[in-house]
Amino acid sequence: MSSPFLKPAVVCLLLTLGLPFSAPVQAHGGLSLADDVCKLTIGPYTMHFTGYQPESTQEKEFCEDIPATGRTVVALDYIEDALRPLTTEVRIIRDTGAPAGAEENLDAITILHIPAKVYPNGSINFEYDFAQPGKFVGLVTVREKQEEYVSRFPFSVGEPKGVSPFLIGGIVAAIGIGAVVFLRGRRKSVDISAA
């Protein structure tokens, strides 16, 4: 005869085993995944961000971190038509760990710079060959009259994904809860059979 506590223990165990396979969506600086579309927020505007690595991931898109080193193709497509007459500048810098906007010499840490210009077709496309893995920061700047909007998004290239401490804590807690529920069920069934 099965214990009434066995079902909750099994459910808890199944949930625990499923945690590592869940994919939480988190904002990564100005970059976020919404409705299966990667959006880059720049002040009041948004752009659709798409990245590819033709040699390593074929046609699979990425939104934030770049999976491997090598040739990387990026497309930034304007979502609002109001961006078309404005100038847009794109820069990729090495991540120095400095707070946002506090980099001493931006040119010294820049690995890719696309000067500000108007993109009337609403699309910016560029390629860069990342030779080494590491941490970088993307900067997209839009200028509108006297206003300047900057989207800053950190990303890594070719670095393995670590397991978040939150995920580990959740797994440990779920295993602990499952064990307690299971042991309580065993103790009650032993008490009942002893009576």
C-alpha positions as CSV (number, residue, x, y, z in Angstrom):
1,M,0.0,0.0,0.0
2,S,1.4,3.4,-1.0
3,S,1.8,6.2,1.5
4,P,-0.4,9.3,1.1
5,F,2.9,11.3,1.3
6,L,4.5,9.5,-1.6
7,K,2.7,11.5,-4.3
8,P,3.8,14.9,-3.0
9,A,7.4,13.6,-2.7
10,V,7.4,12.4,-6.3
11,V,5.9,15.7,-7.5
12,C,8.5,17.6,-5.6
13,L,11.3,15.4,-7.0
14,L,10.0,15.9,-10.6
15,L,9.9,19.6,-10.1
16,T,13.4,19.6,-8.8
17,L,14.7,17.6,-11.7
18,G,13.0,20.1,-14.1
19,L,14.6,23.2,-12.6
20,P,17.8,23.0,-14.5
21,F,15.9,22.8,-17.8
22,S,13.8,25.9,-17.2
23,A,15.0,29.0,-19.0
24,P,14.2,32.2,-17.1
25,V,14.1,35.4,-19.2
26,Q,16.1,38.2,-17.7
27,A,16.9,41.6,-18.9
28,H,20.6,42.0,-19.8
29,G,21.2,45.7,-19.5
30,G,19.2,47.3,-22.3
31,L,18.6,44.0,-24.0
32,S,15.6,41.8,-23.2
33,L,13.6,38.9,-24.7
34,A,9.9,39.7,-25.0
35,D,7.4,37.7,-27.1
36,D,10.2,35.7,-28.6
37,V,11.7,38.9,-30.0
38,C,15.0,40.3,-28.7
39,K,14.4,44.0,-28.0
40,L,17.0,46.7,-27.3
41,T,15.7,49.6,-25.4
42,I,17.2,53.0,-26.1
43,G,15.5,55.8,-24.2
44,P,11.9,55.9,-25.5
45,Y,12.8,53.8,-28.5
46,T,13.3,50.1,-29.2
47,M,15.2,48.1,-31.8
48,H,15.0,44.4,-32.7
49,F,18.4,42.8,-32.0
50,T,19.4,39.6,-33.9
51,G,22.8,37.9,-33.8
52,Y,24.1,34.9,-35.8
53,Q,27.3,33.0,-36.1
54,P,27.1,31.4,-39.5
55,E,30.1,29.1,-39.1
56,S,29.3,27.7,-35.6
57,T,25.5,27.9,-35.1
58,Q,24.3,28.2,-38.7
59,E,20.9,30.0,-38.6
60,K,20.3,29.8,-34.9
61,E,19.8,33.3,-33.5
62,F,21.1,34.6,-30.2
63,C,19.9,37.5,-28.1
64,E,22.4,38.2,-25.4
65,D,25.6,36.3,-24.9
66,I,27.5,35.1,-28.0
67,P,27.9,31.3,-27.8
68,A,31.4,31.0,-29.4
69,T,34.3,33.0,-30.8
70,G,34.5,33.7,-34.5
71,R,32.6,35.6,-37.1
72,T,29.4,37.2,-35.7
73,V,26.7,38.9,-37.7
74,V,24.4,41.4,-36.0
75,A,21.3,43.2,-37.2
76,L,19.6,46.0,-35.4
77,D,16.2,46.8,-36.9
78,Y,14.3,49.9,-35.8
79,I,10.9,49.1,-34.4
80,E,9.6,52.7,-34.4
81,D,9.8,54.7,-37.7
82,A,10.6,57.8,-35.6
83,L,14.2,56.4,-35.4
84,R,14.8,56.6,-39.2
85,P,15.7,60.3,-39.3
86,L,17.9,60.2,-36.2
87,T,21.6,59.4,-36.0
88,T,22.7,56.1,-34.4
89,E,26.1,55.1,-33.3
90,V,27.2,51.5,-32.4
91,R,30.3,50.7,-30.3
92,I,31.6,47.4,-28.7
93,I,34.1,47.8,-25.9
94,R,36.0,45.5,-23.7
95,D,34.3,45.2,-20.3
96,T,36.8,46.8,-17.8
97,G,34.5,46.5,-14.9
98,A,34.1,50.2,-14.6
99,P,30.6,51.6,-13.8
100,A,28.4,52.6,-16.7
101,G,29.8,55.7,-18.4
102,A,32.9,55.8,-16.2
103,E,35.4,54.4,-18.8
104,E,38.5,56.7,-18.9
105,N,39.5,56.4,-22.6
106,L,36.6,54.9,-24.6
107,D,38.7,54.7,-27.8
108,A,41.4,52.6,-26.1
109,I,38.9,49.9,-25.1
110,T,36.8,50.0,-28.3
111,I,37.0,46.9,-30.5
112,L,34.3,48.0,-33.0
113,H,33.0,51.5,-33.8
114,I,30.4,52.4,-36.3
115,P,30.2,56.2,-36.3
116,A,26.9,58.0,-35.9
117,K,24.8,58.3,-39.1
118,V,21.2,58.2,-40.2
119,Y,19.8,54.8,-41.3
120,P,16.7,55.8,-43.4
121,N,16.0,52.1,-44.2
122,G,15.7,51.4,-40.5
123,S,18.4,48.6,-40.3
124,I,22.0,48.5,-39.1
125,N,23.9,45.4,-40.1
126,F,27.5,44.6,-39.1
127,E,30.0,41.8,-38.7
128,Y,32.8,41.3,-36.2
129,D,35.3,38.4,-35.8
130,F,35.7,37.7,-32.0
131,A,39.1,36.1,-31.9
132,Q,39.2,35.6,-28.1
133,P,36.5,34.8,-25.5
134,G,35.8,37.4,-22.9
135,K,33.4,40.0,-21.5
136,F,32.3,43.0,-23.6
137,V,29.8,45.8,-23.5
138,G,27.6,47.0,-26.4
139,L,26.7,50.7,-26.6
140,V,24.0,52.0,-29.0
141,T,23.6,55.7,-29.0
142,V,20.7,57.6,-30.6
143,R,20.8,61.4,-30.9
144,E,17.6,63.4,-31.2
145,K,18.0,67.2,-31.3
146,Q,19.4,68.0,-27.8
147,E,18.8,64.5,-26.4
148,E,21.2,61.6,-26.4
149,Y,19.9,58.1,-25.5
150,V,22.4,55.3,-24.7
151,S,21.6,51.6,-24.4
152,R,24.4,49.8,-22.6
153,F,24.3,45.9,-22.6
154,P,27.1,43.7,-21.2
155,F,27.6,40.4,-22.9
156,S,30.1,37.5,-23.0
157,V,31.7,35.7,-25.9
158,G,32.5,32.0,-25.9
159,E,32.3,31.7,-22.1
160,P,30.5,28.7,-20.6
161,K,27.3,29.4,-18.8
162,G,27.5,29.1,-15.1
163,V,24.7,27.8,-12.9
164,S,23.1,30.6,-11.0
165,P,23.2,30.4,-7.2
166,F,19.5,30.9,-7.2
167,L,19.0,27.8,-9.3
168,I,21.3,25.8,-7.0
169,G,19.5,27.1,-3.9
170,G,16.2,26.1,-5.5
171,I,17.3,22.6,-6.3
172,V,18.7,22.1,-2.7
173,A,15.5,23.4,-1.1
174,A,13.3,21.2,-3.3
175,I,15.4,18.1,-2.5
176,G,15.2,19.0,1.2
177,I,11.5,19.4,1.1
178,G,11.1,16.2,-0.9
179,A,13.2,14.3,1.6
180,V,11.2,15.7,4.6
181,V,7.9,14.8,3.0
182,F,9.1,11.3,2.1
183,L,10.6,10.6,5.5
184,R,7.4,11.8,7.3
185,G,5.4,9.5,5.1
186,R,7.7,6.6,5.9
187,R,7.6,7.3,9.6
188,K,3.7,7.4,9.7
189,S,3.5,4.2,7.7
190,V,5.9,2.5,10.2
191,D,3.9,3.9,13.2
192,I,0.6,2.5,11.6
193,S,2.1,-0.9,11.0
194,A,3.5,-1.1,14.5
195,A,0.1,-0.3,16.1
